[in-house]
Amino acid sequence: MERSEEVGCIKQANFYEGDVHMITGGYMRHRIDDLDKDNFLFKYSLIERDVLGDKIESVVYAAKFEATSDGGCLLRLLLNSM
């Protein structure tokens, strides 16, 4: 896996048996598809996994951070799966 945060790099998330989200261990690999730092937009795709079974063929995520009037931020997350 790559340490950089550039378009095209691959990130892996590992899950361990007993993790709050998992009954058994496993992993997911995501590829960064677009990174627009000026507009706070981040797009990435699920490219490989051994969790979630065969019910999901592909997943594409788009995350956008927007400033709020109280000085915080709002995260808008769009998820497309097949």
NORRAWO-V672184 format. One record per helix or strand of 2 or more residues. SS is the DSSP state (H for helix, E for strand). FROM is the first residue (numbers start at 0). TO is the last residue. Records with the same first field share a line. If there is no record, write none. Layout:
BEGIN
SS=FROM-TO + FROM-TO
END
This chain:
BEGIN
E=9-14 + 25-35 + 40-48 + 58-66 + 72-80
END
